[in-house]
Amino acid sequence: MDKKLRPPLTGRTGISRLISYVDAVTAIAMTLLILPLVDDASHIGAADLGRFIRDNTYELFAFALSFVVIFRLWLAHHHTYEQVTGGTTALIWANMPWMLGVVFLPFPTELLDDANRDNPLANGLYVGTLAWISACGLIQQLIIHRTPEIRPSDAGPVALAPTGILTLLMLLALAVSVVFPRFGLWGLLLLFLQGPALRLVSRIQSPRRRQ
């Protein structure tokens, strides 16, 4: 395709700029997570620090959880684009809802306080945002999988199973948080099933590959 007719951001330089932009957006979103607690801490004054920590234990837990989750999702995004040498218009646009979810996550994180820990709407909004980001990552992998010309010729197949299983487990965790609000965010423990599920899928696929 003539360079003058090529859609913007689809070449090697363009995809590098996109990844740098995604990295910057992710870093800002991770920083925003702590700002509400920083604002509350500014009013402690001579008050007991231990009491402040006890009063905000759940908020601190939500911050730490969101920080780790965003980092994990960014790491998955990084691995997805490790061998991508170019892009398509569809792939570029598929990053927008992914970034939207990451930027939005600090909002439902802020809602996760002691007053809302059993609130199905607050928990559902939080876990639903995580499921949205994971699903957007899966869509990007599908686009890359179906567009081999944007990857090196010696690159292996795109591994769809990890993100696919993660998205499914996120949706299950979403159902648990909404249907059983007392479980709160504990439904996210289902994510630990990703490893066993991947091993099961690998065992199922091994005989097919040998055939």
C-alpha positions as a printed NumPy array, in Angstrom:
array([[  0.   ,   0.   ,   0.   ],
       [  1.26 ,   3.471,  -0.84 ],
       [  2.462,   5.276,   2.295],
       [  0.384,   8.302,   1.371],
       [ -2.753,   6.168,   1.386],
       [ -1.897,   4.198,   4.52 ],
       [ -4.242,   4.93 ,   7.45 ],
       [ -2.525,   6.837,  10.29 ],
       [ -0.605,   4.935,  13.014],
       [ -0.538,   1.623,  11.136],
       [  3.173,   1.388,  10.314],
       [  6.043,   0.233,  12.53 ],
       [  6.626,   3.75 ,  13.876],
       [  2.917,   4.264,  14.4  ],
       [  2.431,   1.097,  16.435],
       [  5.446,   2.049,  18.591],
       [  3.861,   5.43 ,  19.268],
       [  0.581,   3.74 ,  20.153],
       [  2.277,   1.412,  22.648],
       [  4.096,   4.375,  24.234],
       [  0.767,   6.198,  24.494],
       [ -0.892,   3.185,  26.131],
       [  2.009,   2.947,  28.594],
       [  1.585,   6.612,  29.549],
       [ -2.185,   6.286,  29.992],
       [ -1.714,   3.195,  32.163],
       [  0.895,   4.904,  34.347],
       [ -1.379,   7.899,  34.909],
       [ -4.339,   5.65 ,  35.788],
       [ -2.218,   3.732,  38.313],
       [ -1.12 ,   7.025,  39.891],
       [ -4.692,   8.296,  40.149],
       [ -5.63 ,   5.296,  42.294],
       [ -3.801,   6.64 ,  45.341],
       [ -4.888,  10.286,  45.08 ],
       [ -8.158,   9.935,  47.101],
       [ -6.22 ,   8.369,  49.987],
       [ -3.559,  11.069,  49.723],
       [ -6.301,  13.695,  49.941],
       [ -7.788,  12.028,  53.043],
       [ -4.35 ,  11.715,  54.617],
       [ -3.794,  15.45 ,  54.242],
       [ -6.542,  16.016,  56.843],
       [ -5.096,  13.711,  59.491],
       [ -3.153,  16.448,  61.236],
       [ -2.368,  15.362,  64.78 ],
       [ -4.903,  12.538,  64.646],
       [ -3.895,   8.946,  65.258],
       [ -2.295,   7.477,  62.141],
       [ -3.181,   3.966,  63.264],
       [ -6.859,   4.892,  63.417],
       [ -6.683,   6.376,  59.918],
       [ -5.23 ,   3.123,  58.596],
       [ -7.87 ,   1.061,  60.415],
       [-10.668,   3.287,  59.089],
       [ -9.349,   2.987,  55.537],
       [ -8.286,  -0.647,  55.515],
       [-10.761,  -1.614,  52.807],
       [ -9.835,   1.411,  50.691],
       [ -6.144,   0.496,  50.994],
       [ -6.999,  -3.053,  49.984],
       [ -8.946,  -1.785,  46.957],
       [ -6.019,   0.46 ,  45.966],
       [ -3.486,  -2.376,  46.21 ],
       [ -5.779,  -4.761,  44.333],
       [ -6.435,  -2.271,  41.529],
       [ -2.74 ,  -1.403,  41.258],
       [ -1.785,  -5.066,  40.867],
       [ -4.65 ,  -5.768,  38.457],
       [ -3.824,  -2.797,  36.204],
       [ -0.176,  -3.84 ,  36.193],
       [ -1.183,  -7.397,  35.272],
       [ -3.419,  -6.173,  32.456],
       [ -0.683,  -3.852,  31.174],
       [  1.783,  -6.753,  31.272],
       [ -0.616,  -8.842,  29.177],
       [ -0.933,  -5.928,  26.737],
       [  2.859,  -5.681,  26.579],
       [  3.218,  -9.392,  25.786],
       [  0.516,  -9.117,  23.121],
       [  2.458,  -6.446,  21.221],
       [  5.966,  -7.851,  21.688],
       [  6.101,  -9.267,  18.166],
       [  3.722,  -6.871,  16.444],
       [  5.549,  -4.984,  13.7  ],
       [  2.64 ,  -2.957,  12.368],
       [ -1.013,  -2.289,  12.891],
       [ -4.382,  -2.028,  11.255],
       [ -7.099,   0.544,  11.696],
       [ -9.172,  -2.023,  13.587],
       [ -6.289,  -2.801,  15.948],
       [ -5.656,   0.877,  16.62 ],
       [ -9.296,   1.5  ,  17.477],
       [ -9.469,  -1.661,  19.602],
       [ -7.012,  -0.01 ,  21.983],
       [ -9.387,   2.861,  22.699],
       [-11.967,   0.904,  24.756],
       [ -9.077,  -0.867,  26.534],
       [ -7.633,   2.482,  27.61 ],
       [-11.113,   3.744,  28.462],
       [-11.514,   0.896,  30.946],
       [ -8.091,   1.515,  32.502],
       [ -8.75 ,   5.259,  32.879],
       [-12.231,   4.588,  34.302],
       [-11.045,   2.035,  36.895],
       [-10.006,   4.603,  39.553],
       [-13.664,   5.681,  39.773],
       [-15.165,   2.317,  40.815],
       [-12.087,   1.79 ,  42.995],
       [-12.999,   4.951,  44.908],
       [-16.502,   3.55 ,  45.469],
       [-15.099,   0.509,  47.266],
       [-15.264,   1.74 ,  50.839],
       [-16.72 ,   0.168,  53.974],
       [-20.14 ,   1.667,  53.236],
       [-20.325,   0.036,  49.793],
       [-18.441,  -3.208,  50.354],
       [-21.714,  -5.193,  50.154],
       [-23.239,  -2.998,  47.453],
       [-23.834,  -5.13 ,  44.333],
       [-23.763,  -2.053,  42.083],
       [-20.38 ,  -0.849,  43.398],
       [-18.84 ,  -4.319,  43.263],
       [-20.399,  -5.046,  39.895],
       [-19.113,  -1.781,  38.438],
       [-15.602,  -2.557,  39.654],
       [-15.432,  -6.178,  38.514],
       [-17.336,  -5.313,  35.337],
       [-14.689,  -2.735,  34.451],
       [-11.985,  -5.373,  34.889],
       [-13.944,  -7.774,  32.682],
       [-14.323,  -5.011,  30.065],
       [-10.56 ,  -4.373,  29.96 ],
       [ -9.824,  -8.091,  29.712],
       [-12.361,  -8.556,  26.911],
       [-10.872,  -5.6  ,  24.999],
       [ -7.452,  -7.225,  25.302],
       [ -8.881, -10.458,  23.898],
       [-10.351,  -8.573,  20.927],
       [ -6.921,  -7.087,  20.184],
       [ -5.357, -10.551,  20.265],
       [ -8.018, -11.861,  17.89 ],
       [ -7.289,  -9.038,  15.44 ],
       [ -3.55 ,  -9.777,  15.606],
       [ -4.232, -13.495,  15.21 ],
       [ -6.306, -12.865,  12.072],
       [ -3.757, -10.431,  10.594],
       [ -0.5  , -12.418,  10.219],
       [  1.049,  -9.749,   7.98 ],
       [  1.601,  -7.471,  10.998],
       [  3.785, -10.083,  12.704],
       [  7.186, -11.528,  11.754],
       [  6.995, -14.549,   9.445],
       [  8.731, -16.724,  12.03 ],
       [  6.418, -15.659,  14.87 ],
       [  4.411, -18.398,  16.516],
       [  0.627, -18.398,  16.809],
       [ -1.036, -15.861,  19.059],
       [ -1.902, -17.457,  22.396],
       [ -5.596, -16.7  ,  22.856],
       [ -6.285, -19.14 ,  25.687],
       [ -4.785, -17.136,  28.611],
       [ -6.763, -13.956,  27.938],
       [ -9.844, -15.922,  26.901],
       [ -9.873, -17.874,  30.16 ],
       [ -9.133, -14.719,  32.165],
       [-12.078, -12.927,  30.55 ],
       [-14.381, -15.847,  31.282],
       [-13.266, -15.951,  34.925],
       [-13.78 , -12.173,  35.174],
       [-17.344, -12.588,  33.945],
       [-17.932, -15.347,  36.497],
       [-16.522, -13.1  ,  39.222],
       [-18.866, -10.347,  38.015],
       [-21.855, -12.675,  38.346],
       [-20.779, -13.668,  41.863],
       [-20.31 , -10.052,  42.986],
       [-23.774,  -9.078,  41.74 ],
       [-25.787, -12.172,  42.702],
       [-24.007, -12.682,  46.036],
       [-23.07 ,  -9.14 ,  47.146],
       [-21.874, -10.307,  50.569],
       [-18.948, -11.993,  48.86 ],
       [-17.871,  -8.567,  47.635],
       [-14.6  ,  -8.774,  45.74 ],
       [-13.828, -12.29 ,  46.951],
       [-15.255, -13.545,  43.678],
       [-12.005, -12.351,  42.11 ],
       [-10.347, -15.347,  43.762],
       [-11.733, -17.251,  40.778],
       [ -8.861, -15.716,  38.803],
       [ -6.533, -18.184,  40.538],
       [ -8.223, -20.866,  38.446],
       [ -6.575, -19.468,  35.32 ],
       [ -3.459, -21.613,  35.765],
       [ -5.296, -24.927,  36.232],
       [ -7.654, -24.046,  33.36 ],
       [ -4.705, -23.334,  31.05 ],
       [ -3.102, -26.663,  31.942],
       [ -6.394, -28.429,  31.225],
       [ -6.692, -26.724,  27.828],
       [ -3.088, -27.643,  27.049],
       [ -3.744, -31.309,  27.853],
       [ -6.824, -31.322,  25.642],
       [ -4.971, -29.699,  22.742],
       [ -1.834, -31.883,  22.966],
       [ -3.362, -35.033,  21.445],
       [ -4.881, -32.944,  18.628],
       [ -1.496, -31.408,  17.821],
       [  0.16 , -34.826,  17.657],
       [ -2.538, -36.005,  15.269]])
